[in-house]
Amino acid sequence: MAVEARGAPFIAAPRSVLSSEAGEANIRQVSGKPDVLRSLFQMDKLEHRAYREIARVWFSQSEIEKLDALVTHCARQFVGRMPRSDQSFDFASEIAVPFPMRIMMHILGLPEADDPLILKLARGLTGAEDPSRALSDRPAESIRLAGIGFRKYFNRVTADRRSHPRADLSSAIANACIFGQPIPDYERLSYFMQLAIAGQENTAYSIAGGLHALLSHPDQMAKLVRDPTLLGTAVEEILRWTSPGRHLVRTATAETEVGGQRIRAGEAVALFFASANRDETVFRSANAFEVDRQPNPHLAFGSGPHFCLGVHLARLELRALFGAMMQELPRISSTGAPTRARSAVISGISSLPVRWT
């Protein structure tokens, strides 16, 4: 991850993820731009700092600590909904996905009744090639429908917050100024969309993947249950193990060298997070899942200027949910093989059938 940590001479343009020519053509057909949205990962230097500043305070450690009681209560509510019988249910879709979605929607100041709609649109956008998540059997149409839905929803939210600002993140985005000018429409919509997507999908995949890892390593589950003080290190190991963000692409603006490899100006490099988090030169027994792993310098949240804005929230959500499940973990068992999401940018378990007895 030396590329992200050092920044120059690497930049986010002209693309920040790997894609096929057909995939890029689909996106251009829908949006008229090279990307469906412009996330913080696609910005550099002054522009990146200006847009990051919009939500920085909302996700600072001090602000997230204020949400501890709410997140813990919400986690217990979701765990309380799990069927206590021999009935099989999908932990991913019923717990792992809606839990972080509810927290993100709360921060945005949006009603719980709207959670299913935003989840549907987010899945249709990032899972356009995944039959279980797409809104159409044609990827380009799924992206188009999701984009239209997001635009309609968040334009309505923007109009409301500009007329009646509130103490929520939606108001901060709707009324943001960039370099002294109102935030442009494309970037405004992109900001809402990236929070609706990254604010729940990455955490959801870590939660589902974390439970799967514990079920697949009963010795580690038993160790955690015997000693709940390991919850903090277990969460970090879950993040390392699942690495939901798949990759980023950066392009060199000048000739340079990375790991002894010469990179010419204009050439791109891909940064694969799962590979970095299995680096045998960094992690002892890198391919083993260990809830007491220390040290654990994983890169699940990235590195450098683009370090994940929601790091404190994600850690709180994982601690809260697995903490709420702690003593019940031995009663949970798998009832079928997990299904992994089909996506070029996000990796994780989209369906995890389990039973709570």
Salt bridges, closest charged atoms under 4 A:
GLU4 OE1 - ARG250 NE 2.92
GLU4 OE2 - HIS306 ND1 3.35
GLU24 OE2 - ARG15 NE 2.72
GLU47 OE2 - ARG38 NH1 2.86
GLU53 OE1 - ARG56 NE 2.86
GLU63 OE2 - LYS66 NZ 2.79
ASP115 OD2 - ARG102 NE 2.71
ASP130 OD2 - ARG133 NE 3.37
GLU141 OE2 - ARG144 NH2 2.78
ASP160 OD2 - ARG161 NH1 2.75
ASP160 OD2 - ARG166 NH2 3.16
ASP168 OD2 - ARG161 NH2 2.95
ASP185 OD1 - ARG188 NH2 3.63
GLU187 OE2 - ARG38 NH1 3.18
GLU201 OE2 - ARG133 NH1 3.16
GLU236 OE1 - HIS298 NE2 2.62
GLU236 OE2 - ARG315 NE 2.77
GLU237 OE1 - ARG240 NE 2.86
GLU237 OE1 - ARG293 NE 3.00
GLU255 OE2 - ARG262 NH1 3.47
GLU267 OE2 - ARG264 NH1 3.64
GLU290 OE1 - ARG284 NH1 3.05
GLU290 OE1 - ARG293 NH2 3.71
ASP292 OD2 - LYS223 NZ 3.36
GLU328 OE1 - ARG331 NH1 2.70
